[in-house]
């Protein structure tokens, strides 16, 4: 699985954006995108979308495009220490 997790924190509005590329059981590559607001227990604060690709190259190019758009919207890398 290839993936990246990003975080944006503006004016107390902490939001996350996640993209993961994975190989599925049907011989396809899937790109999972999740985004939403962090720190809202008990609330459905996130969205999820899965897109399928027939090869790894196309999946990685799409994931990279979504990452670039997220960076333009103010998201930055999230590091787990």
C-alpha positions as CSV (number, residue, x, y, z in Angstrom):
1,X,0.0,0.0,0.0
2,X,1.2,3.5,-0.9
3,X,-0.3,6.4,0.9
4,X,0.0,9.8,2.4
5,X,-1.8,11.6,5.1
6,X,-2.1,15.4,5.3
7,X,-3.5,17.9,7.8
8,X,-4.7,21.5,7.6
9,X,-5.2,23.5,10.8
10,X,-6.7,27.0,10.2
11,X,-8.5,29.1,12.8
12,X,-9.3,26.0,14.9
13,X,-10.7,24.1,11.9
14,X,-8.5,21.0,11.9
15,X,-9.1,19.0,8.7
16,X,-7.4,15.9,7.3
17,X,-6.9,14.4,3.8
18,X,-5.7,10.9,3.1
19,X,-4.9,9.1,-0.1
20,X,-3.9,5.4,-0.2
21,X,-3.1,3.3,-3.3
22,X,-3.6,-0.5,-3.0
23,X,-3.8,-3.6,-5.1
24,X,-7.2,-5.4,-4.7
25,X,-8.3,-9.0,-5.2
26,X,-9.6,-8.4,-8.7
27,X,-6.2,-7.5,-10.2
28,X,-7.0,-3.8,-10.1
29,X,-5.5,-0.9,-8.2
30,X,-7.7,1.2,-6.0
31,X,-7.2,4.7,-4.8
32,X,-8.9,5.5,-1.5
33,X,-9.4,9.1,-0.6
34,X,-10.7,10.2,2.8
35,X,-11.2,13.8,4.0
36,X,-13.0,15.6,6.8
37,X,-12.8,17.3,10.1
38,X,-10.7,16.0,12.9
39,X,-11.7,15.7,16.6
40,X,-15.4,15.3,16.4
41,X,-16.2,12.2,18.4
42,X,-19.5,10.5,17.6
43,X,-20.0,12.6,14.5
44,X,-19.7,11.4,10.9
45,X,-17.2,14.1,9.9
46,X,-15.5,12.4,7.0
47,X,-16.1,11.5,3.4
48,X,-14.7,8.6,1.5
49,X,-14.3,7.8,-2.2
50,X,-12.7,4.8,-4.0
51,X,-11.6,4.9,-7.6
52,X,-10.3,1.9,-9.5
53,X,-7.5,1.7,-12.1
54,X,-6.3,-1.1,-14.3
55,X,-2.6,-0.4,-13.7
56,X,-0.3,1.0,-10.9
57,X,1.0,3.9,-13.1
58,X,-2.4,5.4,-13.6
59,X,-3.3,5.0,-10.0
60,X,-0.1,6.7,-8.8
61,X,-0.5,9.6,-11.2
62,X,-4.1,10.2,-10.0
63,X,-3.0,10.0,-6.4
64,X,-0.2,12.5,-7.1
65,X,-2.7,14.9,-8.7
66,X,-5.0,14.7,-5.7
67,X,-2.0,15.3,-3.4
68,X,-1.0,18.4,-5.4
69,X,-4.5,19.8,-5.2
70,X,-4.6,19.3,-1.5
71,X,-1.3,21.1,-1.0
72,X,-2.7,24.1,-3.0
73,X,-5.6,24.1,-0.5
74,X,-3.3,24.4,2.4
75,X,-2.8,20.8,3.5
76,X,0.6,19.8,4.7
77,X,2.2,16.4,5.5
78,X,1.3,14.7,8.8
79,X,4.2,13.0,10.6
80,X,3.6,10.5,13.4
81,X,6.3,10.7,16.0
